[in-house]
Amino acid sequence: MTSTPALQLRKAQHVVVFTGAGASAESGIPTFRDELTGLWERFDPAQLATSEAFRADPSLCWGWYEWRRHKVLQAQPNGAHLAIAELAMHVPKLTVVTQNVDDLHERAGSQDVIHLHGSLHSPRCIDCGLAHTLPLTSEAQPEDGSRIEPPRCSACDGYVRPGVVWFGEMLPEDAWGAGLAVAQECDVFLSIGTSGVVYPAAELPLRALGQGATVAHINPVRFDVSSQEHFLEGPASVMMQSLLREAFGNHPDS
Ligand code: OAD
């Protein structure tokens, strides 16, 4: 491999930034699979992240998502989110495809964001699907593990459920179609802060590589990648800011 991701970024027409929980880690939002700090170390996804779990114990499930939603409301975008938004100003087209259910990319200024796994901020009725609005302020942060009765749907009185994709559910069709399309047409694909084990999202870097895009992974924990891919080892904020500096040389932090 002779070229570097920074050189490719300079020439790129369309960049895709694919993010996972690690992109929000430096904002204080816990990841899922990191040892000790990952959510799935402390909580059982089968009790919280399936529709069966919600129907079996709506208050336990809603309480857990309310705890996470309030955490996000109180968090701020970090250097990685900001660098991604800034990168969009240097290239003709940039699409963010995120597995994250927070809104930190948007709050950092990214305009074109595809949410593959839904959003904590768009709950809907579990029975009729009607959208439900929740306040965008966080005065009282619930404790993790607290039970909170979910609101009721104004149309059918069903329970309101979190607007995220649960295990066993399909990804939103529009988002998946759009994510696949941009992976298949981009020339640089940056995969940031994801363990790459949850499908179908994890297929996107492979699709990008398959059609000839430059693929780079940013992660503080090294994992194996093919000889055609790049690995930039370090936290997302540091690596994104140094990539910006290397490619365009005028990042405000430089
Ligand atoms: P994971 O928790 O599986 O992986 C997070 C990754 O971020 C790991 O590879 C960490 O090494 C890395 N990481 C940690 N801190 C970082 C930092 N400061 N900078 C960069 N990387 C860092 O999270 P995801 O891959 O996003 O699904 O998980 C995929 C899906 O599994 C999630 O969307 C969620 C979960 O079940 C749904 O909610 C549907």
Residues whose N, C-alpha, C, O or C-beta is under 5 A from the ligand:
A	BS01	OAD	G20 A21 G22 A23 A25 E26 T31 F32 R33 D34 Q99 H117 V165 G193 T194 S195 G196 V198 I218 N219 P220 V221 G234 P235 A236
